Amino acid sequence: MAEITATIASTLNTLLEQKKFNVIKTVLSTMNPSDIAALLEDEPVQDLLILFRLLPKELAADTFVEMDSEVQKSIITGFSDMELKQIVDELNMDDAVDIVEEMPANIVKCILSQAEPDTRRLINEMLKYPDDSAGSLMTTEYVDLSPDMTAGEAIDHIRQTGVDKETVNLCYVVDGKRKLVGVISLRTIILADKDRPVSDFMEKNVLSVETQEDQETVAQTFAKYNFTAMPVVDSEDRLVGIVTVDDAIDVIQEEATEDISKMAAVTPADKPYLRLSVFEIWRSRIPWLLILMISATFTGLIITHYENALANYVALTAFIPRLKDTGGNAGSQSTVTIIRSISLGEISTQDTMKIVWKEIRVAVLCGLTLAAVNFAKLMLFDKVGVQVSAIVCITLVFDVLAAKIVGALLPLASEKVGLDPAVLASPVLTTIVDALALLIYFATATRILGIV
C-alpha cells in the first residue's frame, strides 16, 4: 500500500510540475478521502494548497476531516475566507466540533467566523459537553419523524431533509416535546403501506445514551449490539443527537492506543509517531523511566540484604534474571488479559474471587511445567547441583503463582478505586513482581542451604 501511495504521489508531483490540473483533478476525484489525506499530508504546504483546491467541495470536506490536525492548520491558514467557508459548510456537525476542539484559539476564531449562525450556535453548544462524553461525540444531523406521519409522508420528509444528514438508514420518532418515542429503519418505511402511520410499525423499545455518558461506554454498546447509529438524549429523555458507528470506531481505536501507551509506560500522544519531535517523545517516556529507575532501589535493597547467600553460593546470581523475567512475563499475561476483559465489559470487580481462583489454577499448571523443564535443563545441560536446581525450580512455581495473582489483582484494584487499569499494568507490576521474585528466591535459598 505504501509503495502504491508513493507511486501516485510521484505521478501527481510530475503532473503538478507540468501544470496538468485537469488530469490531477480527475485522478483525485476517483480516490477515497482517507487515501487522499494520506497522499497530501507529506506534500509541501504550497503544493498541498494547490492540490486541495482541485478537489470538488464535498470531497474536499471529507478529505479535510481525515487529515492530521497540523495539516488542517496549514490549509486553514492558507485559504481565503470564502474557501474556508465552503469547507465548513460541507462538514458534518460532529466532524466540525472535533476539528474545533483540536485547534488553537486563533484557528477556532477563523472557523467559527465562517460558519453559518445556526452551525456556530450548535458547535458552541456541543463544546459545552464534557470531553470524552456522548454529547461531545454526537452529531445533530439526523432525520426525525412524527409518530402521526404516514409512511408516504415519512418518505417525502426524508427526501426533503435527508440530503445533508449523517445517515438516513435509521430515523428517530419524537413527539411534540422532542421526547424520543421510537426508531424506524428506512427499509421498514419503504416496505410499509404508504397510508399506515409511523406509530404502528416503529420500534418503541429504543436503546439510547445520555449526553453525559462516557464515550468508551458508548463504543462498548455499539460493539455489543452491532449498532450503526445510536440516539443521544438529555436528562429529560429529549433527543438531542446521534452517535454513528464511524465515531464509535474512532473511540475504540483511541482508547486502545491510549491503553497500549500506558501499558508500555509511555504518556499517550495525540499525534502520529513520525510527526512527534524528539523532545515530545522524550517528554512522554522519561517520567515513567525515572519512576522505574527509583523503584528499582527496592530490588537492590533485597539483593544487598542477602549478600551473604550470594557470596557463599555465587551460582545463585546467574539465575536472578531468569526468575525476574519469568515472573514479569507471567504477570503481564494475566494483566493484559484482565485489562482487555474489563475494557470489553466481560468482567467487573465483583468477579474478583472467580478471577483470582482461576489465575491460581493456571499459575500452578504453568509453574509446575516451567519447573519440570527447567530442572531437567539444569541437571542435564547446565550440570548444576541438586540443591541449587531445587531452589530455582521451587522459586519458579511460587514466583509464577505470585506474579499471576498480582497481575490479576492490580487492574481490578485500580478499576475499583477509579483509576485507569492500564496505568498499573507494566510499571507497577514490574516493580512488585521483581521484588517478590527476589524475596521468594532468597527465602527458599536460605531455608534449603541453611544460610543467613
N, C-alpha and C positions, 0 to 999 in steps of 0.2 A: 504493500500500500504506500509506504514511504517513497519507494522508487517511482511509482506512478505519479504521486504528487509532485516529486521533484521534476519529472519529465514535463508535466503540464505547466509547472511554474516556469521552467526554462522556455517552453514554447510561448507562453504569454509574454514573457520579457522580450523575446525576439519580435513578436507581433507589436509590442508596445514601442520598441525602437523603430519599427517600420511604420508606426502610426496607423496600423490597420485596426481601427477602433471597432468597426462594424463586425469584423471577424471575432474580435475578443468578446464583444457583447453576445454574439451568437453562442460562442463556446461556454461562457459563464452562465447563460440562461438555461443551459441544459443540465447544469450541475446542482447538487443538493446544497442547501445553505451551509450546513456544517462543513462540507468539503471546501466550499468557497472560503469560509472563515479560516480554515487551516491553511489554505493556499495563500491567503493575503497577509496573514499575521507576521510573516517574515519579510515582507516587502518593505523597502524604504518608504518613509511617510509620503514623499511626493508621488511615487508610483502607486502606493496604496490608495491615495485620494482619487487619482485618475481612474484606477480600475473600479473602485467602489462607485464612482459616479456613472459608470457604464451599466450598472445593474438596474433592472426595472424596479419601480418603487416598492412593490410588495416583496420581491426577492431581496432587495437591499435591507428592508426592515428585518426579515427573517435571518439574514446573514449577520446583521448587526448584533442580534440577540446572542448568537453563537460565539461571538468574538470575546477575547480576553479583555478585561476592563482597561488595560493600558492601551490596547489598540482602539477601543471605543473612545478613549480620551483624545487620541490623535485625530480621529475622524471628527469628533465634535468641535475641537478647537480649529480644525482646518476647513470646516464647512461654513457656508454663509447661513444667515438666519433662515432664509427660505428653504435651503436644502435640509437644514436640521429639522424644520417644521414638518417637512414631508416624511422624514423618518419617524418622528414622534407620533404623527397622526396614524401611521401604519402599525405601530407597536400594539400588541395586546397589553391590557392593563397590568397583569401580573409581571410581565417582562419589563414594562416601563418602571414599575416600582422597584424591581430587583436592580435595575441599572442605576436608578437614582440613589438607592441605598449604598452602592459601592463607590459613587463618585464624590470628589471633593466639593466643597460648598460652591466654588465659582462655576464648576461644570453643572451642578444641580440647578443653579440660578439660570443658566443658559437653556437647559432642557425645559424647565417649568415656564420660562418666559415664552417659549414657542408652542406650548401645549394649549389646546382649547380650554376655555374656562371650566367646562364640566370635567374634562380629563384632569386638569390641575387640581380641582377640588377632590376628586376621587383618589388621586395619588397622595395628596396631603392627608386624607382620611385614613388610607391604608397604612401610611407611615407611622400612624399613632399606635398601631398594634405592636405588641412586644416582638422583639426579634425571635425568630425560630418558632413562631406561633402559626396556627392555621390562618389567622387573619392576615398576617404578612405574606403568606404563601398564596392566598386565593386570588382569583380574578373576578371582576364584577360583570364580565361579558358572557352571559348565559341567556338561554331562552326560557322565559317564564310564561305560563299559561294560566287561564282562569278555569276553575272547575266547571263553570257553566258553558264554556265553549263547546261547540260540536267538533267532531274530528275534522270536518271540512274547514271550519273556521280556524282550527289549530294549524292546519297545513298552510292556509293563507297567511296567518300570523308569522309562521316560521319563515316563509318566503320573503316577507316584508322586513323582518327584523334579524334574520339569521346570518346575513351576509358577513357581518363583522364580529360574529360571536366566536368564542373559543371552540365551542362544539355545539352541534345540533342533534347529535345522536341521542342525547338524553335531555328531556325538557322537564322543568320543575313546575309543579302546580301550587299556586299560592292563592290564599283568599284575599278579601278586601283589606285586611290588616297586614298583608305581606307575610303571613304565617305559612310555613311550609306544610302542605297537607297531602302531597303526593308527588310521585315521579313517574314518568312515562317515556318509553323509547320511541324514537322516530318510526321504527318498524311497526310497532303496535298501532300508532296513529294512522299510518298509511294503509294498513290492512283492515282497520275498523270501518264500520258503516259510517259514511260521512255525516249522517244526521244524529249519530249517537253522541251524547255528552261525554266529555273527558272524564268526569267524575265516575262514570260507570266502569271504565276499564283502566284507570290509573292504579299504580301500586301505592297503597296507603301506608304500609309499614316501611317508612323511609329511614335508612341509617344515615345520620348526619354527624358533624362535629361542630363544636363551638369555636368561636373566634380565638379564644384563649388557649385552646388545646395545643400541646406541644407538637411540632411538625414531625418528630420521629414517631409519635403515636399515630399520626395521620398516615404516614408512609406504611407503618405496620398494618393498619386497617386495609389499605389498598392491597397489600400483599396477601392478606388473609382472605379477602372476599373477591379478589380479582376484579376490582372496580376499574373503570376508565375515567370516572369523574365522581366527585363526592360533594354534596351541598354543605355549605358553612352557614350556621345560624348564630344569632346573637343570644343573649341570656333570656330573651322572651320568645325564642323559637321563630324569629323572623328571618327569612332568607336574605343573606347579605352578599353571598358569592359562592363560587365553587372552586374546588381544587381539582386539577386534572392530572392524569397519570404521568405525564411528562415531568411535572413538577415533583411528584412523589418519587420518581426515579432519581431526579437530581438530589433530593434529600437523602435517599438511601446511599447514593454514591458519596455525598458529602460526609455523612455520618460514618461510613465505612472508612473513608480516607482519614478522618479525624481519629477514629479508634486505632487504626494501624499506626498512625504517627505517635499517638500516646503510648501504645504498647511498645514502641521502639524507643521510648524516652526522648521524643522529639516534639517540640511545640508545633502544632498544626499550622501550616502556611496556607494563605488564600490565593497563591499564585502557582503556576506550573514550575517545575524544578528548574528548567532552563532559563526562566525569567527571574529567578531569585538571584540576588547578588551573593558574593562570597560572605559578606558581612551579615546578610539576613540569614543565611544558612548557619553561620557560626552562632548567631544570637539564638536561633531555635534549638540548637543542640547543646550548647555549653552549660545551661543551668542544671540539667539532669546529670551531665557528666561530672560536674563539681559535687553534686549531692552524692552520687555513687562513689566518687573517689573518697569523700569524707566518711561515708558509711562503711567503706572497706576497712576502716580503722577497727571495727568490731572483730572482723576475721583475723586481723593482725594481733589483736589482744589475745584471742583464743590460742593462736599458734604460740605466742610468747609464753602463755601460761603453761603450755605442755611442752616446753622446750627440752625438758629432761627426757621425755619419751622419745623425742626426735633425736636427741644426742646419743641415746643408747641404741636406738633402732633406726638408723638412717634410712633404711629401706622403706619406712613408713612415709617418708616425704614424697617419694615418687608417685604415690597413689592419690595424693590430695587433689591434683587437677582432675583426675578421672572421676572421683567421687563428687566433686563440686559440679562438674559438667553434667553428670548423670542426674543428679538431683535437680539442677536447673532445668534440664530438658523435660524431666518427668513433671515438674511443677508447671512448666509452660504449657504442656499438653492439656493439663486439667484446666488451667486458667483460660486459655483460648477457647476451649470447648464451652466452659461455663459462660464466658462473656458473650459468645455467639448465641447461646441459648437464651440468655437474658435479653439480648437485642431483638431476637425474634419473638420474644414473649412466650417462649416454651416453658420457662421455669421462673419461679419467683423466690423470694426469701422464705416463703412458707414451706418450700421444698428442701430446706437446708439439711434436715436429718436424712432424707432419702438420698440426697446427693452425696453427702459425706459417707454414708454406708456403702453406696455403690463405688465410690472412689477408693474406699478401704479395700474392698474385694479386688478391684482392678489393680491396686498397688501391690497387694500380696502376690498376685499372679505374676505381675511384671517383675517385682523384686526377686522372687524365687527363680524365675527364668534367667534374669541377669546374673544372679549369684551363682547359679549352676554353671553357666557358660564361662563366667569369669574364673571360677575355681578351677575348672578344667584347664583354662589357658595359663593360669598362674603356676599350676603344678607341672603341666606337661611342657610348656614352651618357655615360660619365664624362670622356671626352676626356683620358685620361691618356697620357703618353708611352710609347713602346715599351719603354724600359728599365725603368721602374717597373712596367709591366704584366707584363713578363717576370719580374721579381723576385718579384712577388706570386704569379704562376702556378706558377713553379718551386717556390716555398716551399710552395704548396698541395699539390703532388704529394708532396713529401718529408715534409711535416707530417702528411698523412693516413697515409702509409706508417708513419712512426714511431709515430703515435698508435694505429694498429690493432695493431701488434706489441706495444707496451707494454700496450695494453688486453687483449690475449690472454694475455700472459705474467704479468701481476700476479696474477690469480686462480689460475693454475696454480702459481705460485711460493708463494703463501700456502697453497694446499692441500698442497703438498709439505712445508712446514715445520710443518703442523698448525694454521694459523690459519684463521679464517673468511674465505673469499674475498670475501664481501660487504663486509667492513670496509674493504678496499683499493679497492673499486670506484669510488667517487666522490671521496672526499677526496684520497687519494694520487694517483690518476690525474690529477685536475685540476691538481695542482701540477706533476707531471712533464711532462705534455703542454704546459702553458702555457710552461714553461721551454724545452722542446725547440722549440716553435713560434718563440719569440723567437730562440733560437740559430741555427736554420736560416734565419730571415728575415734577420737581420743579417749572417750569414756569406755569404749569397747576395748581399745588397746591397753589401757591401764588395768582393766579388770582381768583380761586374759594373760597379759605379760607380768602383772603384779608389780608395776612401777607407778611412781607418783610424779 
